[in-house]
Amino acid sequence: MSRVPMTVSGELALRKELDQLKTSDRPRIIQAIADAREHGDLKENAEYHAAREEQGFVEGRIQELESKLSNAQVIDVLAIPHTGKVIFGTTVVIVNCDTDETVKYQIVGDDEANIKIGKLSVNSPIARGLIGKSEGDIAGIQTPGGIVEYEIEEVLHV
């Protein structure tokens, strides 16, 4: 499997979730299974089956997080000299050339992406169209409705 880019904050969030699953959720579920076993017949014990199902989910998520973290290439944008170019991890302010609508996105890894809070996946069409461009450049982004042009107003190194 190839390396997957991730910001420092993205790595910390995944590590925090993994720690929560291993130190809190896993022991709680093991105890719930033990308690359910004490109630007798496991065939008709809904608590036991629910706990086992939750255990399967948690163990699967632990494996998924460990795999993602082992394949992560953590990129600290603050350690990279600021050149004004759009690169992974930078925050970019863009203006739609047709509507004059201004939006601000941070370009992050797939697991961190959340458009509602302005985190855009590096593999999204918008990010791919912006990467490598500089402040003042125009980027044509292919959308289902045709090509939309955005002017890169500012590249923030945050």
N, C-alpha and C positions, 0 to 999 in steps of 0.2 A: 504494500500500500504506500502511496506517495505521501509526502509531507503536506500537512494542511496548515495554511497560515492562520494565526490567531493573535489577537492583541494581548497585552499583559493583563488587562482587566478581564478579558474573556477567559483566559487561563485560570485566573483567581476565582471567577464565578463557578467554573466547572469543578475546580478542586474543592471549593466550599460545599457544593452539592454532593460530591463524592464523599466527603468527610461526614456530612449529615446522614447520608444513606448508610455508611459503614458503622458510625458510632452511635447513632440514635435509632434510625428506622429498623435496621437489621435486628438488633437485640430486642426491640419492642415486639417485632413480629415473631421472633423465636419464642418469646415468653407467651404471646397470644396462642401460638400453636400448642405449647406445653399445657396451658390452661384449658384449651379446648379438648385436648386428649384426655384430661381428667374427667370430663363429662361423660365418658363412656363411648357408646357406639359411634364410630367415625363416619359410617355410611350416611347417616341422616343428620350429621352435625354441621349445620350451616356456618357456625363460627369457625370451625376447623377448615372448611373448604374456602371460606373467604380469606382466612389468614394465609393458607397455602397459595391462593391466587395472588395475594398481595406480595408474598415472598418471591414468587416467580417474577413478578413485575420489577421488584426492587433488585433482585439479583441480575436480571437482564439489563437494567439501567446502570448498575455498577460496572458490568462488563463493557457496556457501550461507552461509558465515561472513561474507563481505564484505556480503552482502545483509542479514543479520540485524543486523550492526553499523551499517549505514547507516540502518536503520529503527528502531534502538533509542532509547528515551527513558530515559536513565540517571537513576535517582532515588536520591539520597543521603538515606537516612532520617535520618541524623544532622544534616542541614541543616534538617530540618523540626522545628518545636517539638513537644515531647512533650505530648500532650493526654490520653493514656490511651485514645484511640480506636484501633481496629484499622484500620491503613492498609497500603498496599503497603510491603513491606520490614520491617515490625515483626515481632517474635517474640511469639507469643501462647501462653499456657498455658491449656488448656481442660480441663474436667472433664465427663465423661459423666454426666449427671444420674441415669441408671438404674444404671450399674455402678460409679460413683465412680472410673473409670479416668482418670488424668491423662495428657495428652499435650502436647507442646510443638512448635509449628511456626513456621517463618519463612515469611512469604508473599512469594513471589518470582515472577519471570517464568517463562513456559513452558519456556524452554531451560535454566533453572537447577533446575527442580523435580526432586527426588529424595526420595521419601517415606521411604526407608530412613535418610536422614540428617536428616530433619525439615524438608525444604524442600518447601513446598506451593505448587502453581501457583495464581496469582491467579485463574485461570479454573476451578479445581476447585469442585465444589459446596460443600465445607466453607468454602473461602476466601470464596466469594461470600456465604455465609450469615454470615460473621464480619465482613466489611468494614463499617465504619461503626458497629459496636457498641463499647461501652465496658466497662471492668472491672466485673464484677458482673452484666452483662446475660446473659440466656438467649437462645441462638440455636438455632432449630429448623432442622435440616439434613435435607433430603430424601435418603433413601437407598433402595436397592432394597427393603429390608425395612420401609420406612415412615419416618416422621419421628423423628429422634433429637435430643434436646435436650442442648446443651452449655452449661455456665456458663463465662463468661470470667473466669478466676481472676486473670490478670495479663497486662498488655500491656507488653512490654519494648521499649525504644527502643535497640536495639543495632545 
